[in-house]
Amino acid sequence: MALGDVFQQLPSALRDQVEGYVRFVSDISEDLFQARHIERSTDEQQQTLLTVAAAWRLWEAVDSQYWLLVSSLALLEREGVSELAVGRNRYSRRSRQFRDMTALRDDLVALFGRLGLDEIRSIFTLNEITDFAIEQVG
């Protein structure tokens, strides 16, 4: 599965977040490149930056929600509670939502590994995203 296929399968709210972030990065991309003394970026640099930005934003959204749920469940389990109710949804380590979230996170880890994008999981800033994208182009 390619990264583009993953984006197309996302729930619309998550896809909107990723697309919004990519638009933001696209709008300031020339400034990002100029800050690295690249006066005119190539199409390949631009596309790589936007792809890395999209992958990073997706990872941040999925990973942060995963750890929020894992930490919440762990905290509740210490008090003898095995399930968390949020609105009409119930979350536990055996719930479909938890399994789906874990599978999506695991799938992203595997996909990033196959694409040579493992480093995305340890990036924290837009400057790091830009530097990583430039390194990918060579």
C-alpha distance (Angstrom), angle and dihedral (degrees) to the residues before:
residue distance angle dihedral
M1 . . .
A2 3.80 . .
L3 3.78 126.4 .
G4 3.82 91.6 -109.2
D5 3.81 89.9 56.0
V6 3.79 90.1 53.4
F7 3.81 91.8 52.4
Q8 3.80 91.9 51.5
Q9 3.81 91.2 53.5
L10 3.80 95.6 51.6
P11 3.78 121.7 111.5
S12 3.79 108.7 -97.2
A13 3.83 95.0 -110.7
L14 3.80 92.1 54.2
R15 3.80 92.4 42.3
D16 3.82 88.9 51.8
Q17 3.82 90.3 53.1
V18 3.78 92.1 50.9
E19 3.81 93.6 45.1
G20 3.81 91.3 48.1
Y21 3.78 91.3 52.7
V22 3.81 91.3 47.8
R23 3.83 90.1 51.9
F24 3.81 89.7 51.0
V25 3.82 92.2 50.1
S26 3.80 90.7 45.5
D27 3.80 90.8 53.0
I28 3.81 92.6 54.4
S29 3.80 99.3 30.8
E30 3.81 96.0 108.5
D31 3.80 89.8 53.4
L32 3.80 89.9 49.7
F33 3.80 91.5 51.9
Q34 3.81 93.6 43.7
A35 3.80 89.9 53.3
R36 3.80 85.0 60.8
H37 3.82 92.4 49.5
I38 3.81 93.5 -103.7
E39 3.79 103.0 133.3
R40 3.80 97.2 -176.7
S41 3.76 117.9 24.1
T42 3.78 119.9 -150.3
D43 3.79 123.8 -122.6
E44 3.80 87.9 -109.5
Q45 3.81 91.7 54.1
Q46 3.80 90.9 48.0
Q47 3.80 93.7 48.3
T48 3.79 92.8 45.1
L49 3.80 91.2 50.3
L50 3.80 91.7 51.0
T51 3.80 92.6 46.2
V52 3.80 92.2 49.4
A53 3.81 90.7 45.8
A54 3.81 91.0 51.6
A55 3.80 92.6 47.3
W56 3.81 91.4 47.6
R57 3.82 93.6 49.1
L58 3.79 90.8 48.7
W59 3.80 91.0 48.9
E60 3.81 92.3 48.6
A61 3.80 92.4 50.8
V62 3.80 95.5 46.7
D63 3.80 97.3 39.3
S64 3.80 95.3 46.9
Q65 3.82 92.5 49.7
Y66 3.81 90.5 46.5
W67 3.80 93.2 52.7
L68 3.80 92.2 43.2
L69 3.80 89.8 55.9
V70 3.82 94.8 41.7
S71 3.81 91.7 49.4
S72 3.80 93.1 45.4
L73 3.79 92.2 50.2
A74 3.81 91.6 46.8
L75 3.79 91.0 51.5
L76 3.80 91.8 48.9
E77 3.80 93.1 45.3
R78 3.80 89.7 58.4
E79 3.80 86.1 60.6
G80 3.80 92.9 47.6
V81 3.81 95.8 -101.7
S82 3.80 115.1 128.0
E83 3.79 100.8 -179.9
L84 3.79 136.1 55.0
A85 3.81 121.5 -154.4
V86 3.80 117.8 -153.5
G87 3.78 112.7 174.6
R88 3.79 106.9 -49.7
N89 3.82 93.0 -22.2
R90 3.77 125.7 93.6
Y91 3.80 119.8 -157.6
S92 3.77 128.4 -161.7
R93 3.77 134.0 146.3
R94 3.82 86.8 -94.0
S95 3.82 97.6 45.6
R96 3.79 121.4 115.0
Q97 3.82 90.6 -122.0
F98 3.80 92.0 54.6
R99 3.81 91.9 47.0
D100 3.81 91.3 47.5
M101 3.80 92.5 48.9
T102 3.80 91.7 47.7
A103 3.81 91.1 48.0
L104 3.81 92.3 49.5
R105 3.80 91.4 49.5
D106 3.82 91.2 47.2
D107 3.82 90.8 47.1
L108 3.81 90.5 52.8
V109 3.81 91.3 49.7
A110 3.82 89.8 51.7
L111 3.81 93.6 44.4
F112 3.81 93.1 49.0
G113 3.79 88.4 49.7
R114 3.81 92.6 52.4
L115 3.81 91.0 47.1
G116 3.81 94.7 46.4
L117 3.79 91.0 -114.7
D118 3.82 99.6 120.0
E119 3.79 90.8 123.2
I120 3.82 90.2 68.3
R121 3.80 87.8 77.8
S122 3.82 91.1 63.7
I123 3.82 98.4 43.3
F124 3.80 118.3 108.6
T125 3.81 108.8 171.2
L126 3.78 140.8 47.1
N127 3.80 89.0 -117.2
E128 3.81 89.1 57.7
I129 3.82 90.2 47.9
T130 3.80 89.9 52.9
D131 3.80 94.1 46.8
F132 3.80 91.3 48.5
A133 3.82 91.5 49.3
I134 3.82 91.0 50.9
E135 3.82 90.3 49.6
Q136 3.82 89.8 52.2
V137 3.81 91.9 56.5
G138 3.78 92.3 46.4
